Amino acid sequence: MIRVLERSHENFLAFEVEGSLTKEELEKLGVELEKTIETYGTLHWMCIWKSVHYENLRAFYTDMMWMFRHLKSFGRMAIVGDSWWKKLLVETDGLFFGEKYFDLSQLEEAWAYVEGK
């Protein structure tokens, strides 16, 4: 499940992901994010990452290819999680994508980072 949070505005998007992610759900989010990129040129985003898995390899591939295609359009990116292994994964991912990890207890700090405050 992907849920865009109400606090999102302009080119600052936040969404919560939990459960099984499908290719169709990821494509739908991708279209929404592309509209923001077309309007503002840059997308700053935050993902609250709960217990998540891809429905299948096709969903994972869809997600990764979208990220690589739009990498130059990303500004500040925050991943909010709740475990040491997510932190380690995001720090490793950060070498390619520039993501920054925040613990769930740091949600307001993550918002401030994404919004450039």
N, C-alpha and C positions, 0 to 999 in steps of 0.2 A: 504494500500500500504506500502510495506517495500522497502526501497532503501538503499543499502550499499554505503557509501560515499567513494569517491576516495582517500581521505586522509588515509584510513585504510591501515595498513601494518603489516606484520608478525603476531603477536598475539594481535595486537591492532586493534579492529574492531569498526567502528562507523556506525550506521545506523539511518535513519529517518523513523518514522512510522506516517502514517496519513490516516484517513478514516477508511474503514472497513477492518479488518484483518480476513482472511479466514484460515481454518485448513490447507489447501494445501500450502498456502503462508508461514505459520509458520513452517510447516514440511520442506519446501525447505530451509528456513533460517537455521533451525536446522541442516540439513545435512552439510551446509557450515561451521557452527560454530564447528561441531564435527570434521571436517577435520582439522581445526585450532587447536583444543584441542589435536587431535592425533599427530600432528606435533610438537607442542610446550609444551604440557602438561598443560599449563595455558592460560586462555583467559581473556584479559582485554578488556572491551567494554564500549561504550557510546551509549545511545539511545536518539535521539532528538524526544521527545514525543509531537506531535501536537494533533489535534482533532482526537481521535482514539476511535473506539469501535470494539468489537468482533462481527463477523458475526452471531455467535450463541454460545451456551454453549459448543459445541464440540471444537470450536476454542479456547475458553478460557481454557478448560481442557487440550488441547494439549500444549498450552503455559506454563501453570503452572506445568504440569508433566515434561516437558522438563527441566524447571528451577530446579526443585527439584532433578532430576536425575543427573544433571551436576553441582550442587552447589559447590562441592569440587574442581572443575576445574576452578572456577572463581577467578580472581585476583581483580583488581580495577574495579569498576562498577560505571558509572555516568549516571544519568538520567537528561536530560536537558528539562525543561518545562517552562510554562508561567503563572502559577496560584498558588494561595496559597493552594488550595486543592490538587493539584498534589504534591506540596512540602510536605504537611502533609502525604499523602499516601506513598510517597517514604521514608520519615523518619520512618513511621510505618513499612513498608516493610523492611527497613534497619536493623531492629532487627533480621530478618530471613536471608536476602540475602546480607546485607552489602553494599547496594547501597548508593550513595551520590547524593544529589540533587544540581543542578545548574540552575539558571535562564537563559533564552535565551541570555541575555546580557553578560553572563559569559561563552560563548562557548569556548573561548581560554583557560580559566582556567580549564574547564572540560577536554579539550584535554590534558593539562599539567598534570592534576591529573591522567588520564587514562594511559598516557605514563610514569608516574613516574618521572616527571621533577619538 
